[in-house]
């Protein structure tokens, strides 16, 4: 075990900026449940454990390097209102290329970290291995996104690229989620290959709408104006993954 030094504190704090995270290809993640799952399922990505000394005994058997810090030191480097006692420095997840044979979610300009986190977690639940985000979608390596997915962000391959070429190439099997469209129960799972979900307030961008000739919707039975995109994703994914 090693004491948390001032240079290390400065380094960890610097990872709160995306440019520094990207340069280091490293995340600082907080919380015992999240860290335990990472140690269990992705130990090769865990660079160092960072925790109070009282929590260290439980993790010594992992063989991973441990940095010990005081409550005040952990508070300095925390991004949370309530700092956690068990944290970790973790390498960026490795992503595999989409083979274009499996089903994929296409996310257009999702801005809320919580919504993106919910969608990634739901995709993991339903066995979706790839999500492709438009370049202006919130960064999935944002700490808020990662914490809301737990370790699903390490299981699902998240890509950032233009969506238009994918929609054009797979037009016959690509459906956009809209307020109006064919009720999802009337579309067989085998017809669906690519599912497009749009921005929380504006929906799917006009330029992509022009490319989408197939629309899917969740029939409204009550009076709510709309569904949260994370909730809509969960409903549609259950149908999307049926063969």
C-alpha positions as CSV (number, residue, x, y, z in Angstrom):
1,X,0.0,0.0,0.0
2,X,1.1,3.5,-0.7
3,X,0.1,6.9,0.7
4,X,-1.8,9.3,-1.6
5,X,0.7,12.0,-2.5
6,X,0.0,15.6,-3.4
7,X,1.1,15.1,-7.1
8,X,-1.3,12.1,-7.3
9,X,-4.1,14.2,-5.8
10,X,-3.4,16.9,-8.4
11,X,-3.4,14.3,-11.2
12,X,-6.6,12.7,-10.1
13,X,-8.3,16.1,-9.9
14,X,-7.1,16.9,-13.4
15,X,-9.1,13.9,-14.8
16,X,-12.3,15.8,-14.2
17,X,-11.5,17.6,-17.5
18,X,-12.3,15.6,-20.6
19,X,-9.1,16.6,-22.4
20,X,-7.0,15.3,-19.5
21,X,-9.0,12.1,-19.3
22,X,-8.6,11.5,-23.0
23,X,-4.9,12.2,-22.9
24,X,-4.4,9.8,-20.0
25,X,-7.0,7.3,-21.2
26,X,-7.9,7.1,-17.6
27,X,-11.0,7.5,-15.4
28,X,-11.4,8.2,-11.7
29,X,-14.5,6.2,-10.5
30,X,-16.0,6.4,-7.1
31,X,-18.1,4.0,-5.0
32,X,-17.6,0.6,-3.4
33,X,-20.2,-1.3,-5.5
34,X,-18.8,0.0,-8.8
35,X,-15.2,-0.7,-7.8
36,X,-16.0,-4.2,-6.6
37,X,-17.7,-5.0,-9.9
38,X,-14.7,-3.6,-11.8
39,X,-12.3,-5.6,-9.7
40,X,-14.4,-8.8,-10.3
41,X,-15.1,-8.4,-14.0
42,X,-12.5,-6.0,-15.4
43,X,-9.5,-6.3,-13.1
44,X,-7.1,-5.8,-16.1
45,X,-8.5,-2.2,-16.5
46,X,-8.1,-1.2,-12.8
47,X,-4.8,0.7,-12.5
48,X,-5.0,1.6,-8.8
49,X,-7.4,1.4,-6.0
50,X,-7.8,4.7,-4.0
51,X,-9.4,4.4,-0.6
52,X,-9.4,5.0,3.1
53,X,-7.1,2.6,5.0
54,X,-10.1,1.1,6.9
55,X,-11.4,-0.3,3.6
56,X,-8.1,-1.6,2.2
57,X,-8.0,-5.0,3.9
58,X,-11.0,-6.3,1.9
59,X,-9.1,-5.5,-1.4
60,X,-5.6,-6.7,-0.6
61,X,-6.3,-10.2,-2.0
62,X,-7.0,-8.6,-5.4
63,X,-3.3,-8.0,-5.8
64,X,-4.0,-4.5,-7.3
65,X,-2.0,-1.5,-6.1
66,X,-3.7,0.5,-3.4
67,X,-3.4,4.2,-2.6
68,X,-4.4,5.1,0.9
69,X,-5.9,8.6,1.6
70,X,-7.5,10.3,4.5
71,X,-11.2,11.4,4.4
72,X,-10.1,15.0,3.7
73,X,-7.8,13.9,0.8
74,X,-10.6,11.8,-0.8
75,X,-12.9,14.7,-0.4
76,X,-10.5,16.9,-2.4
77,X,-10.5,14.6,-5.4
78,X,-14.2,13.6,-5.3
79,X,-16.7,14.8,-7.9
80,X,-19.6,13.7,-5.6
81,X,-21.5,15.6,-2.9
82,X,-20.8,12.7,-0.6
83,X,-17.3,11.4,-1.2
84,X,-16.9,7.6,-1.2
85,X,-14.4,5.6,0.8
86,X,-13.6,3.2,-2.1
87,X,-12.5,4.5,-5.5
88,X,-10.3,3.5,-8.4
89,X,-8.2,4.8,-11.3
90,X,-9.4,2.8,-14.4
91,X,-8.3,2.6,-18.0
92,X,-10.7,3.5,-20.7
93,X,-12.9,0.6,-21.9
94,X,-11.8,-1.1,-25.1
95,X,-14.4,-1.1,-27.9
96,X,-14.9,-3.6,-30.6
97,X,-16.1,-2.5,-34.1
98,X,-19.7,-3.0,-35.0
99,X,-19.9,-5.9,-37.5
100,X,-23.1,-4.5,-39.0
101,X,-24.8,-7.9,-38.6
102,X,-25.9,-7.4,-35.0
103,X,-28.6,-4.9,-33.9
104,X,-27.5,-1.5,-32.9
105,X,-28.9,1.6,-31.1
106,X,-28.3,5.0,-32.8
107,X,-28.5,7.9,-30.4
108,X,-28.9,11.4,-31.8
109,X,-27.8,14.3,-29.6
110,X,-28.7,12.8,-26.2
111,X,-27.6,15.4,-23.7
112,X,-28.5,14.3,-20.2
113,X,-25.8,12.0,-18.6
114,X,-28.5,10.2,-16.6
115,X,-30.5,9.4,-19.8
116,X,-27.5,8.1,-21.6
117,X,-26.6,6.0,-18.6
118,X,-30.1,4.5,-18.4
119,X,-30.0,3.7,-22.1
120,X,-26.6,2.0,-21.8
121,X,-27.7,0.0,-18.8
122,X,-30.9,-1.1,-20.6
123,X,-29.0,-2.1,-23.7
124,X,-26.7,-4.3,-21.5
125,X,-29.8,-5.9,-19.9
126,X,-31.3,-6.8,-23.3
127,X,-28.0,-8.0,-24.8
128,X,-27.4,-5.1,-27.2
129,X,-23.6,-5.0,-27.7
130,X,-23.2,-1.7,-29.7
131,X,-24.5,1.8,-29.3
132,X,-23.5,4.4,-31.9
133,X,-23.8,8.0,-30.8
134,X,-23.8,11.2,-32.9
135,X,-20.7,13.3,-32.2
136,X,-22.7,15.9,-30.2
137,X,-24.1,13.3,-27.8
138,X,-22.9,13.6,-24.2
139,X,-19.6,11.9,-23.5
140,X,-20.3,8.4,-22.1
141,X,-17.1,8.5,-20.1
142,X,-18.5,11.4,-18.2
143,X,-18.4,10.3,-14.5
144,X,-22.1,10.8,-14.1
145,X,-22.8,8.5,-17.1
146,X,-20.5,5.8,-15.9
147,X,-21.9,5.9,-12.3
148,X,-25.5,5.6,-13.6
149,X,-24.5,2.6,-15.8
150,X,-22.5,0.9,-13.1
151,X,-20.3,-1.4,-15.2
152,X,-22.6,-1.7,-18.2
153,X,-20.5,1.0,-20.0
154,X,-17.6,-1.5,-19.9
155,X,-19.7,-4.3,-21.5
156,X,-21.5,-2.3,-24.2
157,X,-19.4,-1.0,-27.1
158,X,-20.0,2.8,-27.4
159,X,-19.0,4.5,-30.6
160,X,-19.2,8.2,-31.7
161,X,-19.7,8.9,-35.4
162,X,-22.0,10.4,-38.0
163,X,-25.3,8.5,-38.0
164,X,-26.5,9.5,-41.6
165,X,-24.3,7.0,-43.5
166,X,-25.5,4.1,-41.2
167,X,-29.2,5.1,-41.7
168,X,-28.7,5.4,-45.5
169,X,-26.9,2.0,-45.7
170,X,-29.5,0.2,-43.6
171,X,-32.6,2.2,-44.5
172,X,-34.9,-0.9,-44.9
173,X,-34.3,-2.0,-41.4
174,X,-33.8,1.3,-39.6
175,X,-36.6,2.8,-37.5
176,X,-36.8,6.2,-35.8
177,X,-38.7,6.6,-32.6
178,X,-41.3,9.4,-33.0
179,X,-44.5,10.5,-31.3
180,X,-46.3,9.4,-34.5
181,X,-45.6,6.2,-36.3
182,X,-46.4,2.5,-36.5
183,X,-47.1,1.1,-33.0
184,X,-44.2,-1.0,-32.0
185,X,-46.3,-4.1,-31.5
186,X,-47.1,-4.1,-35.2
187,X,-43.4,-4.4,-36.2
188,X,-41.7,-7.7,-35.9
189,X,-38.4,-7.8,-34.1
190,X,-36.8,-9.3,-37.2
191,X,-37.6,-6.1,-39.2
192,X,-35.6,-4.0,-36.7
193,X,-31.8,-3.7,-37.1
194,X,-31.1,-0.1,-36.2
195,X,-33.2,1.9,-33.8
196,X,-32.8,5.7,-33.7
197,X,-33.6,7.7,-30.5
198,X,-33.4,11.5,-30.5
199,X,-32.7,14.4,-28.3
200,X,-34.7,14.9,-25.0
201,X,-36.3,18.1,-26.1
202,X,-36.0,18.2,-29.9
203,X,-36.2,14.6,-30.9
204,X,-34.4,13.3,-33.9
205,X,-32.7,16.0,-35.9
206,X,-34.4,17.3,-39.1
207,X,-31.5,16.1,-41.3
208,X,-31.8,12.5,-40.0
209,X,-35.6,12.6,-40.2
210,X,-35.3,13.1,-43.9
211,X,-33.4,9.8,-44.2
212,X,-35.8,7.8,-42.1
213,X,-38.7,6.3,-44.0
214,X,-39.8,4.1,-41.1
215,X,-41.2,5.4,-37.9
216,X,-41.9,3.5,-34.7
217,X,-43.9,4.7,-31.7
218,X,-45.1,3.7,-28.3
219,X,-48.9,4.1,-28.2
220,X,-50.1,6.6,-25.7
221,X,-53.0,5.5,-23.5
222,X,-53.0,8.4,-21.1
223,X,-52.4,12.2,-21.2
224,X,-48.7,12.6,-20.7
225,X,-47.1,14.8,-23.4
226,X,-44.1,12.6,-23.9
227,X,-41.9,9.8,-22.5
228,X,-38.4,10.3,-21.1
229,X,-36.0,9.0,-23.7
230,X,-34.5,6.6,-21.2
231,X,-37.9,5.1,-20.4
232,X,-38.8,4.9,-24.1
233,X,-35.6,3.1,-24.9
234,X,-36.3,0.5,-22.2
235,X,-39.8,-0.2,-23.7
236,X,-38.6,-0.4,-27.3
237,X,-35.6,-2.5,-26.5
238,X,-37.7,-5.3,-25.1
239,X,-39.4,-5.5,-28.5
240,X,-36.3,-4.6,-30.5
241,X,-34.4,-7.7,-29.2
242,X,-37.1,-10.2,-30.1
243,X,-36.2,-12.3,-33.1
